[in-house]
Amino acid sequence: MMSHGVTTSIRLEPELRGQLDHVCHALHRGKNWVIAKALEEYLSRFNRNSLAEEARRQSLLAAKADKKTETDIWEDNSDTTGWT
């Protein structure tokens, strides 16, 4: 079963278009295939970087939490609005 894609147009600078033509010729592939593969790779890297950044953020938060006492954590995260 063949999946159906959505047509999208993009504007390329002449130099980038020339590079695309060169790669397509060298790989014996169409522009659509090369662009789709390049976009897949870019998005995959973007997602990996986003996950790595989130893991680093959480690691830093955990390291800070390790240095705090239970009382410090409770005071930082409790809503004491209206307490006298």
VOGU-3710 file (C-alpha; in Angstrom, 3 decimals, decimal comma):
1> mmshgvttsi> 0,000/0,000/0,000  1,464/3,352/-1,033  1,092/6,248/1,387  -0,088/9,549/0,029  1,883/12,636/0,938  0,994/16,283/0,905  2,483/18,615/-1,666  4,477/21,525/-0,269  6,401/24,159/-2,147  9,586/25,815/-0,927
11> rlepelrgql> 11,759/28,632/-2,185  15,493/27,911/-2,482  18,410/30,213/-3,052  20,073/29,497/-6,426  23,225/28,098/-4,748  21,203/25,688/-2,605  19,159/24,650/-5,634  22,396/23,910/-7,486  23,648/21,781/-4,596  20,336/19,924/-4,542
21> dhvchalhrg> 20,550/19,252/-8,280  24,111/17,973/-7,875  23,159/15,583/-5,037  20,108/14,330/-6,921  22,228/13,585/-9,955  24,938/11,867/-7,889  22,407/9,702/-6,015  20,173/9,070/-9,033  17,222/10,232/-6,935  14,546/12,863/-7,370
31> knwviakale> 14,433/16,193/-5,577  11,434/15,089/-3,530  13,287/12,062/-2,166  16,426/14,047/-1,258  14,479/16,873/0,383  12,258/14,453/2,342  15,296/12,486/3,583  17,128/15,682/4,554  14,070/16,956/6,424  13,623/13,615/8,216
41> eylsrfnrns> 17,266/13,709/9,338  17,029/17,337/10,471  13,852/16,713/12,483  15,340/13,573/14,021  18,400/15,544/15,178  16,168/18,337/16,463  14,130/15,865/18,516  17,268/14,190/19,900  18,693/17,596/20,865  15,413/18,604/22,516
51> laeearrqsl> 15,371/15,376/24,530  19,007/15,853/25,527  18,336/19,433/26,636  15,348/18,318/28,730  17,358/15,506/30,312  20,124/17,991/31,178  17,593/20,434/32,657  16,058/17,718/34,816  19,486/16,500/35,888  20,424/19,999/37,024
61> laakadkkte> 17,154/20,307/38,936  17,733/16,944/40,604  21,279/17,952/41,551  19,958/21,132/43,164  17,284/19,154/44,990  19,922/16,775/46,360  21,663/19,708/48,019  18,500/20,963/49,712  17,043/19,681/52,913  13,518/18,306/53,026
71> tdiwednsdt> 12,427/21,517/54,786  13,948/23,677/52,030  12,115/21,697/49,351  8,827/21,887/51,262  9,182/25,663/51,739  10,052/26,208/48,067  7,097/24,206/46,768  4,356/24,998/49,298  1,658/27,625/48,934  1,592/29,456/52,233
81> tgwt> -0,582/32,304/50,985  -2,726/33,612/53,833  -0,701/32,034/56,615  0,023/34,329/59,550
//
